[in-house]
Amino acid sequence: MNLFKLYSRDILGLSVIGFFILSVLGIIFGTIALFNYTSGNTALALSNAHLAAIHVTFVIPALIIGHYINRPTWVTAVEKIKFAREIK
């Protein structure tokens, strides 16, 4: 494993964090849609429910990328590189 793969793993890790933030926004939009629906504002509730459905789907790529970057061979290779860089 070279440094390019190490940094690409870091970038993929940051994208996982971004995808999870977007999925949390989906949960927030869903809660707002529920409050709008119970208050009788169905047009705004429908709009927020649509936003919630779009944002919650971002959890799927986050889980796939998270599973991809946490393969045991890749994790041990990264640890070896970090250990070798600390020794120098």
C-alpha positions in Angstrom: 0.0 0.0 0.0 1.4 3.4 -1.0 0.7 6.8 0.3 -2.0 7.4 -2.4 -4.1 4.6 -1.1 -3.6 5.9 2.5 -4.8 9.3 1.6 -7.6 8.0 -0.6 -8.8 6.0 2.4 -8.8 9.2 4.5 -10.8 11.0 1.8 -13.3 8.1 1.7 -13.6 8.2 5.4 -14.4 11.9 5.2 -17.1 11.1 2.6 -18.6 8.6 5.0 -18.9 11.3 7.6 -20.5 13.6 5.1 -23.0 11.0 4.0 -24.0 10.2 7.6 -24.5 14.0 8.2 -26.8 14.1 5.2 -28.7 11.1 6.5 -29.1 12.8 9.9 -30.5 15.8 8.0 -33.0 13.4 6.5 -34.2 12.3 9.9 -34.5 16.0 11.0 -36.6 16.7 7.8 -38.7 13.7 8.6 -39.4 15.0 12.1 -40.3 18.4 10.8 -42.6 16.8 8.2 -44.3 14.9 11.0 -44.8 18.1 13.0 -46.1 19.9 9.9 -48.5 17.0 9.1 -49.9 16.9 12.6 -50.5 20.7 12.6 -52.4 20.4 9.3 -50.0 21.9 6.9 -49.9 19.0 4.4 -48.3 20.9 1.5 -45.2 21.7 3.6 -45.3 18.3 5.2 -45.1 16.7 1.7 -42.2 18.9 0.8 -40.3 18.0 3.9 -41.1 14.3 3.6 -39.7 14.4 0.1 -36.5 16.0 1.4 -36.3 13.4 4.1 -36.6 10.5 1.7 -33.9 11.9 -0.5 -31.5 12.5 2.4 -32.1 9.2 4.2 -30.9 7.4 1.1 -27.4 8.7 1.7 -27.0 6.2 4.5 -26.7 3.4 1.9 -23.4 4.7 0.2 -22.1 5.5 3.6 -22.5 1.9 4.8 -21.0 0.5 1.5 -18.0 2.8 1.6 -17.5 2.2 5.4 -17.5 -1.5 4.8 -15.0 -1.1 1.9 -12.5 1.0 3.8 -12.6 -1.2 6.9 -11.3 -4.4 5.3 -8.8 -6.1 7.6 -6.0 -6.2 5.0 -6.4 -2.5 4.3 -6.5 -1.6 8.0 -3.3 -3.6 8.8 -1.5 -2.0 5.8 -2.4 1.5 7.0 -1.2 0.7 10.5 2.1 -0.6 9.1 2.6 2.6 7.1 1.7 4.8 10.1 4.1 2.8 12.3 6.9 3.0 9.8 6.5 6.8 9.5 6.6 7.2 13.3 9.9 5.3 13.5 11.6 7.5 11.0 
